[in-house]
């Protein structure tokens, strides 16, 4: 029974999406690539979701935004008053600002798009279960804009940005501002060769091909 101890306890996840094939795919992916997560249930409608979440009491609900009978925001409105400990992470094809803001205002802890990789989804689920807010690239900006005046908000996590070391972020920030390698080296008190090494590492981790793509990537994440 060691898997039920505090140090190894799995994150219990409930899937909500109106497409059964998508739910099956997510369940299969999560089951196959990690032992940190246990899928304990799923639902395809708002009514099924509300009943299933109440019965299973998962740690995290992966929540579709658009469903025929009300969508993710309606699930949040019905579940959160009675089960405030359940954490919701929106998982949607939509990257529209109004969709992001609607579910976050309703109480979701994060919002990722369905283009996310399986490994990134696992990290996102674990992070929201631990109390962080997690957003896909670009979407965090919508939330920052909408909640800029609200104190006490949780730190926002970007699964892709989390792959970079602090020094790699420093180099990327200056690169995106138009600094030459020599200027970056001078600014950070490192050698040009070290700058080149950091840039190569960032390109590899982000799977981008040149500094112009990196600059846009950094701008999308408001590093500049």
Buried (B, 14 or more C-beta within 10 A) or exposed (E): EEEEEEEEEBBBBBBBBBEEEBBEEBBEBBEEBBEBBBBBBBBBBBBBBBBBBEEBEBBBBBBBBBBEEBBBBBBBBBBBEEBEEBBBBBBBEBBEBEBBBBBBEBBBBBBBBBEBEBEBBBBBBBBBBEEBBBBBBBBBBBBEEBEEEEEEEEEBBBBBBEBBEEEBBBBBBBBBBEBEBEBBBEBBEBEBEBBBBBBEBBBEBBEBEEBEEBBEBBEBBEBB
